[in-house]
Amino acid sequence: MHGGNQSETSEFLLLGLSESPKEQRILFWMFLSMYLVTVVGNVLIILAISIDPHLHTPMYLLLANLSLTDLFFVTNTIPNTLVNLQSQNKAISYAGCLTQLYFLVSLVTLDNFILATMAYDRYVAICRPLYYVTAMNPGLCILLLTLCWGLSVLYGLFLTLFVTKVTFCGSRKIHYIFCEMYVLLRLACSNTQIIHTVQITTGCFIFFTPLGIMIMSYVWIVRAILRIPSASSKYKAFSTCASHLAVVSLFYGTLGMVYLQPLQTYSMKDSVATVMYAVVTPMMNPFIYSLRNKDMHGALGRLLLGKVFQRFT
């Protein structure tokens, strides 16, 4: 790897998923709609959990942090995408591109860590219910969240600093909606084998360790649920995990489609998969977590009805 890419490349061109004006108009309204739905959905989740004292528990504190992460995630990429879709100038500065990459890596990692912590929370609640209050006390919950945020920030910084050592020359065109690691490495004219190896090695550890924690948690959870004699109690126990399982499946399914492959095989179909985890997953999470959760239904109802009542008083 060689330094000095700042002097050779001052900006990149984010061309998006299509260069057709008609398709760009369709994409603009599609991304704008998804962004607004994502922002409203996640803000409502955060407000409902913050205002309702009944939701001041570890499970909902983790959910609020997941919604906050998703909110930052889409705000990092979609507003710039909307501007590019409406503008003839598709340029993004070198510093802006690396900033976008940093937040992308950090927030994906944070999502991963929070989902693992939520799986552990469900494990304690179902398999060790008598110890839940002490095992998931507020102090430990805050400590776990601090570790999640801290490790994510450091990992994002670690990979971004590696990219600053890559030399970019020749084409500056990114046929994608934001600065993503695989896309940038494809534009490099220096040897990227080292950074790609580092990314795969650290990425496997960063992502498969939490995934292993989730798998082990659910193995114990399923065993505990199967020992419950009452069918209604089994359903109630499983329903507390169903939303988390749905989000985990969506998150890891789309993430695996993109990153569990050699750099040379990365193509446009993978950029569509990246849109799935970068845009669709944050949009779906509030619906998944509130759809079958009676506590969230009640909190959201009280929040919205309270706003309506204040408007007419």
N, C-alpha and C positions, 0 to 999 in steps of 0.2 A: 504493500500500500504506500502511496505517496501523498504528501501534503500539498498545499497550494491550490486546492480546487476553488477557493474563494475568488482568486484572481482570474481563473479561467471561466468560471460559471457564476455570473451575478444573479441569474434568475432562471426559472423553468417556465414552461408553458403548459398549463393544465387544460388539455383539450377536451376532457370529459369523456363520456361514453359514446358521443355521436357528434359529428360536425355538421349534420343537417339542421338548418334553421327550424324546420317543422318539428323534428324530433326533439330539438333543444327546448322548444316551447312546451312540449308535452312533459319532458323531464323536469322543467322548471316547476310546473304546477304540481307534478307528482312529488318532488322533493320538498316543495314548500308545504304541501298538505301533510306529509309525513312528519316534517319538522314541527309544525304547529301542534299536531296531535301528540307527538312525543313530549314537547315542552309542557303542554297543558296537563297531560296525564301524569308525568313525573312530578310536576309542581304540586298537583292536587294530592298525590301520595305523600309528599314531604310535609305539606301543610296539615293534612289530616292526622298524620302521626305526631307532629309537633304540638298540635292544639289539643288532641284528645288524650287525657290522662290514662285511659284504659289501654292505650297503645304504647305506653312508656315501658316497654319490655325489651329484652335483648333481641327477640325475633324481629320486631318492628323497627328497632334502632338499626339493625343490619339492613332491613329493607329500605329504610330512608337513605342510608348511605349508598345502596345499590342504585336507587333512583337519582341521587345526586351525581353519581358517577356517569350514569346514562345521559343525564342532562348536560354535563360537561362534554361528554363524548360527541354528541351530535352538534353542539355549539362550536366545537373545535373544527368541524369540517363542513357542515351543511351551509351556513351563511356564505362562506367563500364560494361554495359550489353554485349557489343561487346567483351571486354576483357574476361569476364567470359565464353562466348560461344566458345572462341578459346583456353581457358586455362583449365588445369586439376585442378587448384587451384581456387575454387569458393568462397574463404573466403573474407569477408569484416569485418573490425574491428568494434568494438562496437561504437567508436567515429565516424568512417566513416559512419556507418549506421544511427546514429542520425543526422549527418550533412546532409546526403541525405534526411532524413525525414523532417528536418527543412526547407530546400529549397523547397521540394515538397509542404508542407503545405503553406508556404509563397507565392509561385508563383501561386498556384491554387487560393488562396485568392485574390492575386493581379489581376489575370485574371478576376475574378468575379467583383471586384471593377471597373476596367477599362471598362468592358462591360456596367456596370450601368452608368458610366460617359458618355460613348458614346451615350447611349440611351437618357440621359438628353440633350446632345448636339444636337441630332436630333430633340428632342421636341422643343427646343428653336428655331432652324433653321426653322422648319415648322410651328409651332404654334405662335411664336413671332418673325417673321423675321425682323421687324423694330427695335427690341431691341437686335438682335443677337450680334452686334458688342460690345455693352456695357455689355450684360448679359454673354457673353463668351469671355471677353477680355483676353489677354495673361496672365495678373497677376492672374486672377481667375482660369484660366486653369492650370497654374503651381501650384497654391495652392491646387486644387483638386487632381492633380497628386501626390503632396507631401503627402497629406493625405492618398491616396491610397497606396503608397509605405510604409509610416510609419506604418499604421495600419496592413498591411500585415506582415511586419517584426516583429511587436510585437505579433501578433497572432501566427505566426510560432514559435517564441521563447516560448510563453506561453504553447502551446501544447507539444513542445519538452521537456521542463522542467518537465512537468507532467510525460512523459515517463521515464525520468531518475529515477523516484521514483518506477518504476515497477521492480520486481525481475524476471529475466529469469533463468530458469534451465531446465535440461532435453534436449530435442531436440533443436538444433540450426539451423535446416534446414528450409530455406524459399523457398518454391516451387513457386518462383516468380522472376521477373527480377530486382526489387529494393526494398528497405526498405519502406514499406507502413504501415500506422498506424494500419489498421485492421489485417494485417498479423502479426505484432509484438505483438499485444495484444492477439492473439491466442496462441502465444508461451509463454506467461507469466504464472508463477506458483503462483503469488500473486493475490489478489483480484483486478480485473480491472473494477469492476462495477462503482467505483467513476469516474475514468478517462473516461470511456465510456459515462457515463451520462454527464460529463462536455463537452466532445467532441460533443455529440449530441445537447446539449443545446446551447453552443456557436456557433456550426456549423450552426444550424437553424437560429440563429440571424444574423450571418455573411453572410450567403448565401441567406436567404429568404428576408432580408431587401433590398439588391440591386435588387433581382428579383422582389420584389414589386414595386420598383422605375421604373424598366423596363416596367412592366405591365401597371402601371399608365401612363407612358410616351407614350406608344403605344396606349392606349385607347384614349388619347387626340390627338395623331397624326392621328389615323384613323378617328376620328370625324372631324378634320381639313381637311383631304384629301377629305372626302365625301362632304364637302361644296364647294370644288373647282368645278366651272362649266365646265371647259375644260377637256376633257378626256385625252388629251396629257399632260396637266399640272398635272393631277392626277397620271398618269404613271410616270412622271419625279419625282414627290415628293415621290412616293412609292419606286422608284428604288434607291433613296438615303438611304433607310432603309433596302432594301432587303438583302444586304450582312451582315449587322449587325444581322438581324433576323436569317439568316442561321447559323451564328457562335454561337449565343446564343442557338439555338435549339440543335446544335451538342454538345456544351459544357455542358449544363444542362441535356440533355438526357443521355449522358454517365455517368456524375457525379451522377445523381439520381439513375441510375441502381446499382451503387456500394454502396453508403452511406446511402440511405434511406431504411435501412433494419437492423434487429437485428444482432449483432456481431456473434451469433451462426450459422447463416445461410450463412455466407460468404464462398464461395467455388471457385473452379477453373474457373467457368464461369464468376465470378465477376472479376477475375484477367484479363481475356480477355477484359472485359468492361473497366477496368482501363487502359489497353494498348490503348484503343480507345481515351480516353481523354488525356492520357500522351504522346502519340506518333502521332496518326492520326490527332487529332484536331489541334495541332500546325503546322502540315504539310499542312493541308487543308486551314488554315486561309489566307495565302498569295494568293492562287488561288481564294478563294471566294471574297476577297476584290479587286483583280485586274481584275477579269474576266469581270465584267460589268461596270467598272469605267473608263470612258474616260480620266479623269485627270491622273489616275495612268498609263493607257496605254501610254499616251504621255510622262510622266516622266520616265517610265521604258525604253521607246524607245529612248529618248534623252540620258539616262544614258548609255545604251548598245551601241548605235551608237557612242557616244562620246568615249567610250573605244576602239571600233574598229577603229575609225578614228585616235586616238592617237597611236595605234599600227603601223599604216601604214604611220605615218608622223615623 
